[in-house]
C-alpha cells in the first residue's frame, strides 16, 4: 500500500539558518532517502521550493484564475513529500518517525487512494 509523507514546517527567512545547520540537515535527509531506497520502499521524494515560488490555479468560478503564492496563508508550509510503498500504516508511521523533518516540523501520513501507474489509475 502506498502512503505519502507530507512534510510541513515553517519556512525560514534568508540567512535565518546557519550554513552548517543546512549542511547537517541535507546530510540527514540524504541518509534518510538512502535508507528508504535500500529498504525498497521509496517510490518518489521531492523537496519543494518555498511558498513564494508557488503559482495557484483554479477554475472554481468558471474562469481561469492564476494567483502568485500559495492558496492559503499558514504558519507552516508544505515543504516536501515522500511516497512510500509499505505493507501497512504502522510501517509508514515508523518511517515518518525516522524522517529528519519530524524534529522541526509536522509529518502528515496519508494513505494513497489511487495511483497513476503505466498509463492508468490503480483500483
N, C-alpha and C positions, 0 to 999 in steps of 0.2 A: 504494500500500500504506500502511496506517496503522501508525504507531508511537506508543507512549506514552512520554514522557519523565517518569520518576518522580523527583522531587527529594527527596533525603534529606539532612538536616543536623541538627546538634544544636539543640535548642530553647533559645533564650536565656531567662534569667530576667527578671523585671520590672525595667526600668531598666538592664539589662546592656549594652544597645546605645545609644549616644548618639542623640538625636533627629535630628541632622544625618546620621548614617550611615543611619538608617532612611529618611530622605527620599531620599538618594542611591540606595539600593537600590531603592526604589519607582520612582524615575525610570528606573533601568536596566531594570527589569522592564517598565515601560511602553514603553520604546523597543524592547525585545526582542519584546514582544507585537505592537506595530505592525509591526515588520519581518516577523514571521511572517504577519500578516494581509495586508500589502502583497504578499508573495510568493505568496499564495493557498494556503498550506499548513496554516494553523491550522484545526483542527476544533473544539477546545474548550480552555479553560485554566481551572484552578481553583487558588486558594490555600486551603489547609486551615487550620482553626483548630488551635490547639495540642492535643497529645495528651490533656491533662487534660479537654478538652471531649468526648472520644470516649466513645461507648457501644458496647459489643461485644455482639453477639447470636449465639447458637449453638443448634442443636438436636442436637448430636453425641451427647448421652447419651439422646436420645429425648424430652427435656423442654426447654422453653424456658429458657435461661439468659441473663440480661441482666447485664452487668458494666460498671461505670463504669470508664473508662480504656481504654487500648489493650490488645490481646490479648497482645502480647509487650513485655517491658521491653528496650529497646535504647538504645545511646548516641545513635543518630541516629533521627529520626522522619521519616515521610512527611509532607512539608510542602506539596506541591503536585504538579500534573500538567499536562502539555501533551499534547494528542493532535494529531498531525500526519498529513497525507496527503501523502506524498512518494514518489518513484519507487523508492527502494531504501535499504538500510541506510546506505550511505555518506552519503546526503543527510541522514538522521536524525542521524547522528553529527556531521555538520557543524553542524547546528542546535544539538545538545547542547553542542558546544564553545563556541558563542556565548552560551549561557544564562548569565546572571549567577550563578546558583547554583553553577556549576562552580568558581567562585573560592573558595567556602567550604564546599562540600558535595560530595555524590556524585550523579551523574545516571545512573539506570538507564534504558537504552534497550531497550524491549521491543516486539517486533512484536505487533500485534493479531491474534489468531487469527480472530475473527469480530466483527462489529458489529451492533447492533440499529438498523436504518435503515428508516424508513417502515413500522413495524409488523412487521418480520420480521428474522430473523438472516441475515446475508450468508453466502454459500458460502465 
